[in-house]
């Protein structure tokens, strides 16, 4: 029997090409291949090789990046889904996943998401696989097992379940000690439009990584980058949706009185303000929110309408946010005049 010989009378046409090249021992047995035959095929110099415990590569030579990904997923999910993985039919958007309750995370996931700052799959020594905390698995070979109490909802990338970018970033950063590498990853996540800074910081905080100095420095750069991008989007929203020009980046004060707070955009005639909510979800989140709330309450008592907009809403719903601001501007004619405030550049 050679590696090109049919495994059994049971056909393999229903399997994808990758599942004809990488299979578990249980899958091979279901096709009539005995354990002794597997051992013979995997002998030194033989046509097959064992990539991971219970997972075989059905050709000689090094595995491709795709084969390593599927091997790691098969190893991590083999106890939950013995036999041939479910293969969704074309057009079946809600078909059962091939690898239930496991997903690729870390650097491999970021590479699959299209990051340029991560190595190619074939250059990674290990493939990180996220599994439920109670799974009894150990890291072995190219598969590094990461456990979590709550699995995120995976994204399907070329048929592979992949952790969302914020979670994959946190798992990657947990293994990195190079400050410049961490900064490159976080910057690309935001600049490349993969996610918003707040979601990244939330995952880093949950992973207890914000106590590491090189991570904190990278997060500070990330937040500055995210705010700059959000400000550009706010500027574009005003002009692309035909809103009247506001005064940008101003501080408000009562005449001869206290400082009322800074605003990203302000329409003095209508007494309407826009404030970008770029808070980072860290331990001081409650204190920061209290500060936001106090400022908003103070301004609204003075008759100033404050519209809070998050960077995510600006990215995903620009037209809707423009409509909110336009409504606030139009409603100004029906409100009592606002108190007089001094507008200063910030």
N, C-alpha and C positions, 0 to 999 in steps of 0.2 A: 504493500500500500504506500503510495507516495502522497505528497501534499496536494497533488492535483486529482487524486482518486476520490470519487464520490464517497462521502462518509457513510451513507447507508441508502437503502431504497427510498427513505423519506426525502423528498426533494428540498433544496435550499433556496428555491427561487423566491419564496416569500420573504427571505431575509434581504436586508439592504447589503450593499457591497461591503461596508465596514463590518457587518455582523457575519460575513463569510470569512473575514480575515482575523477577527478577534472573537473568541467564544469562551464561555466558562466550561469547566469540566462537566457540570450538570447538563448544559446544553448539548455537549458532544455525546454524553451518555443517552440523552433523549433521541439522538440520531443513530444510536446503535454502536457507538464507538466504546469499546471496553477500556477500563483503566490501564490494562497491560499494553494495549495498543497506543494509548496516549503516551505512556512512559517510553515506548519504543520510538515514537515519532519525535519525542523531545530529548532523545539521547544527544550527547555532544556531537555536533556536526550534522544532526538530523534536520529534517525539513521544518519542524515546528520548534517552538521554544515557550517556556513558561515565563510570562511577564510578571505575574503576581500570583500569590497562592490561589489556585483554582481558576486562573485565567490564562488562556493560551493564545499565542500568536501563531497563526497557521501559515507562516512563511519564514524562510531564513532571512538574516540580515536585520539591521536596526529597525525599530518601529517608527512609524511616522508620528507627528504630533497628534493627529486625529486618533490614531490607534492607541496612543498612550492615554488620551482623555477617556476613550471608551473603556479601556482596560481598568483604569482607576474607578470609573463609575460602576462597572460590572463587579469589581471586587467589593466596593462599598455597599452595593445593593443586592448581592447575590443571595443573601439569606432571606431577604424580603420578597424577592421575585425570582424563584428558581425557574430553570428552563429558559426558553427563548424569550428575550424581552419583547414586550408588545410593540408592534410597529404600526403607527397610525396610517390609515389609508389616505391617499391624496384628497385634500379638501375637507378632512375631518378635523376641524379646528379644536373640538373638545374631546378628542380621543385621549385614552389613558396615557400618561407619560411612560416612556420606555424605562425610566429609572425613578421609581417613586421614592420620595423622601431622601434624596441625595442630590447634591449639585456641586458644580465646580466653583471654587472661590479663589481668593488671593490673586497672585500675579497671572496665573493661567486664565482666570476669569476676565481680568482686565484686558489681556491680549485678545480674548474672544470679543470683548466689547469694542475693540478697535483702537486701543491705546497705542501710541507710538513710543512711549517711554518705557514700555515693558519688553522683555526679551521674547523672541519667537518661542513657540511651544517646544520645539526640539532642543532649545538651549536651556530649558528649565530642568534643574535636577529633580524637582518634586512637583507633583500636581496636588494642590490642596483640594480636599473634598469635604464638604460640610454635611454632617449627618446629625440626627437627633441625639441628644445627650445620653440616652439609655442604650444606644447600640453598642454591642460588645465587639469592637473592632480595634485593631492596632495598626499604627502606621508601619508600612513595610514597602521596600523597594521604592518605586517612584510615587507611591500614593501616601500622602500625609493626611491623616484623618483629623479633622477639627470638629469638635462637638458643640452643640448649641441647645439651649433650652427651648428656643422658639425658632423654627426654620422660617426664613423669609420666603416670599413667593418668588420662585425662580423665573428668569427670562429664558426663552428658548432661542438659542443662537445656533444655527445650522443643525437643529435637532438635538442640541445638547443643553441640559438644564444648567443655567449659570446664575450665580447669585447676583442681585442688583448691585450696581456700581458702588453705592456707599458701603454696603456690607463687604464686598470684595476688597475695597480700599482698606477698610479697617483690618481685615485678615492679612492683607499684604503688609501694611505698615507695622503690624505686630511683630513681623519677622525682620524688619529693616532697621539697621543702626546708622545708615548713611543719611545725614540730614539733607543733602542735596537730592538724593534719590526720592526721599519722602516729599520734598517740596515739588519736584517735577511731577510726581504722580497727582498730588492734590491740585496743582495748578492746571494740569491737563484735564482733570475731571470737571473743573468749572469752566475753563476757557473753551474746552471742546464741547460744552453744552451737554455733558453726560448727566449732571445733577447740580443741585444748588448747594452752596456752602453749608447751610444749616443742616441738611440731611447727612453730610459727611461728618460734621462736628458731633452730631447726635450719636452716630455709630462709634466714633472714636471715644466719646465720653462713656458710652455703655461698655466698651471694651477696656475701659480704665487705662487708656493710652495718653490722656492729656497731662499726666504727671511726668512724662518724659520730655526733657528740655528740647530735644531736636524736633519732637512732634509739635510742641507748643509754638516754636518759632515758625514752623511750616504752616500751622493753622492761622497764625497772625497774618502771614502773607496771603493765605487763601481768602481770609475774610476781606482784606483790602482789595484783592482781585475781584471778589464777588461783588463788593459794593460798587467798584468802578464800572463793572459790566451792567449792574442794575441801574446806575445813574444814566448810562448811555441808552439803555432801553427806555427809561422814563422820558428822556429828551426826545427819542425817536417817536414814542407814543404821542406826545403832545403835537409834534409837527406832522406826523403821518395821518393823524385823525382830525386835523383841523381845529384843535383846541386853541384858544387865545394864549398868547405868550405870557407866562408867569414871570415873576422874579425868581431866580434860581439861588439855592443854597444861602438862605438868609437866617438871621437871628431876629426874634421878636422881643421887644421890651415894652413895658408900660412907661409912659412919659415920666421920667424922674423916678421910676420904680424898678422892680426886680426884673431879671432876665426870665423870659417865658419859655425859651427853648429854641432849638434850631429846627429848620424845616428844609426839605429838599426842593419844594416848589410852593409858591404862594401867589395867589391872585388878590391883591389888596382891595380892588373895587368890590369884589364879591365876597371877600373874607373867607376864602376857601384855601385850605392847605393840603399838601400831599406829603406824607412822611413814609419813607421806605423802611420797612420792618426787617432789618438785617441782623436781628439778635442771633447770637450763637447759643445753642442749647447746652450751656455748661452749668456748673453748680450754682452760679449766681443768676440763673435765668429768672427766678421769682423776683429778685431785686430789680433786675432790668425791666421786667414787665411792669412792676409797680411804678417805676420811673416813667415808662411810656404812658401808663394809665393816668398818672397824676398830671402829666403835661397835657394830655388830651382833655381831661376834665376841666383843667384851668382854662384852656383856650376856648372850649365850648361854652363855658360860663360867660366868657367875654363875647360870645356870638360868632366865634370862628369855627367853621366846619372843618374837621380834620378827616382826611381819607387816608387810611393805612393800606399800603400795598406791599405785598411780599415779592421778592425777586421771582419766585416760582409763578405767581399769578401774572407778573409782567411777561415772563417767558411764554407761558402756555395760554394766556387769555388776554392779550393786549387789547383787543377790541372791546371786550367786556369791561376791562378796567377804565378804558377811555370813556365808555358810556357812563360809568359810575361818576367819574369826575365831571363830565358834561352835565349830568343830572344835578349834581351839587351846585355847579355854576348857575344853571338856569333857575334853581330853587332860591337863589340868593335874593331875588326880587320880592319874594313873598315873606322874607324874614325881617325881623326888626334890625335896624342898623347895628353893626358890631361896634364894640368899644374901640376908641382910637388907640392904635399901637404904633410904636416906632419900629421900622424895618431897617435892619443893618446887614451889610454883607457878612457872611460867615467865613 
